[in-house]
Structures are given as C-alpha cells and as structure tokens.
Amino acid sequence: SAMIRPGLTLALWLAFAILLIANNAIGDTWIAANLSARTVEWFKVLVPLPYVVLLAAIHARRTRGPRWRDAALLASLLWPTSTAILDFLYERVTFGNDTEAFLGRLDVQWGAPYPLLLVVLFAAPLAAGKIAARRS
C-alpha cells in the first residue's frame, strides 16, 4: 500500500504556501515597520522552518514503504521550486519587483538568508523519509 502520493505532496505544499504568504505579509508590514530589511528577510526565512520540518515529517509518515525515496524526491524537488516561484509572484504582485530584485534574495555572499529556506525545503523531505524508513 506504499505509494508516492503526489496529492499529499501538493496538499502539504499548499498548506505551506498559505503560511508563507501570510508570513511574508506580516514580515513586510508589521515587522518591516520596526526592523531593518535584513531582519525582515531573516523573519521571512526562520519562521517557516519548523513548519517545513513538520510537513516533511507528515509526508514521510504517509509515504513510508518501498517507494519512500521516490516520494521524498518528488517533494524535495517540487517544494523549493514552487516556493521560489510563489515568492517571486508574491513580490511581483505586492511590490512590482522584477527578476533581478528577486534574485538578490539569493545573494548569500551578502548574508541573504533566503537560500536557507530553499535548502531546508529540499533536504527536509529526504531526511524525514530516511528517518521514517529506518523506523519501519
């Protein structure tokens, strides 16, 4: 009965997407009014991380079995990619930012934290899948 369950992968990402948009809006309004732009960037990255870990654990538990690796790989490829697209669209609609402005969020040499979120979105499903597979 072990399956890849792409519907589950999508549903968990949609739950994350709702949190991400809400968190971005809070960061860009209430938090931005009081703190620096860099602090807002850290807020927008650090707040969702525990949620990513939780969703990866749920995903791993529901996709345990012989094809856990396929399910984990599907999530680890789709979640960061679709999140980056969603974030780009959010910034485009909210602030009119262009591609260059969005790509500036990836400048780790200047201390940009955004790549950390993408790395965790990639790694969490694989790590959680491996842990769940070992336990079963």
N, C-alpha and C positions, 0 to 999 in steps of 0.2 A: 504493500500500500504506500510505499515511499515514492513521492513524486517531486518534481521540480516546483510545481505550484506557482506559475507566473502571476496568477491572480492575487495570491497572497503577497508576493513581492511588490506588485503595484499598489495594493491596498495599504501596505505598511509605508511605502514611499509617499502616498497621498496624505497619510496621517502626518508624516514628517514635513511634507510641503506646506500644510496648513500651519504647523508650528513655526516653520521657517519664515513664512510671510508675516505672521503675527509678531514674531521676534524681531524681524527686520523693521517692521513699522514702529515697534516700541523703541528699538535702538535709534532709529532715525528721527524720532520725535522727542519723547520724554528724556531719553538718555543723552541724545545729542545736544539738548538744550543746556546741559550742565557739564558735559565732559568733552575731551578732545576727540577729534576724528579717529585717531588711532585707538583710543579707549573704546569707542563705539564699535570699531572693527573687531576688537577682541571680544566684546559683549556678544556681537552677532555670530561669533565662532564658538565661544566657550559654552554659552547657554544651551545650544542644541546637542552638544556632545553626549551627555548622559542619555538623552532621548535616542540618539543613534545607537548607542550600546544596547539599550533596552529593546529597540526594534530588531536589532540583529539577533539578540537572544531569542525573541519570539519567533523570528524567521527560522533560526537554527532548530528550535524545538519542533516546529511544524514541518520541517523538511528533512528530519532525521532519516537515515536509512542509506541504502547503497548508492543513491544518487545525490547525497548531501552536497558533494563537491560541485556538481552542476548547478544546483540551486543557489549555493553560496556565490559561485562565479557570476551567475546571472544578476544577483543583487549587487555584487561588488562592481560590476561594470555599468549597470543601469543607474544605481543610486547617485554616485558622484556626477556622472554625465548629465542626468536630468536635473539634478540640483543646480549645477553650474548654469544650465540653460534657464531654469526658473529664476535664479538670482539675476542673470543678465536681463531677462524680460522685466523683472521687478524694478531694477534700476533704470531701465529704459523708459518704462511707463511712469515711474514715480519722479525721476529726476531728469529724464531726457538724455541720460548718459549714453555715449557711444561705445563701440567695442574697445577702443583704446583705454577709456576710463575703466571699463570692467577688467581688462587685462592687467591694469595697475594693481588690482586686488591680489594678483598672483606674484607680485614683486617681493619674494622672500628676502632678497638682499637688503631691502629697506624695512624689514621687520613686519611685513604684511602677514597676518595670521590665517587668512582665508585658505591657503593650501592645506593647513592642518585639518580643517573640516573635510575637505575632499579626500585626504589620505585616510581619515577615520571612516568616512563613508565607504571607501574602497576596502579597507582592512577588516572592519568590524564583522561583516557577514562571513568572511573566510575564517577569522579567528573563532567566532561563536560557533560556526559549523563544525570546525575541527574539535572544539571542546565538547560539543553535543555528541559528535560521533564517537569520541573516546569514552564518554559516559554510558553509551548504549551498548 
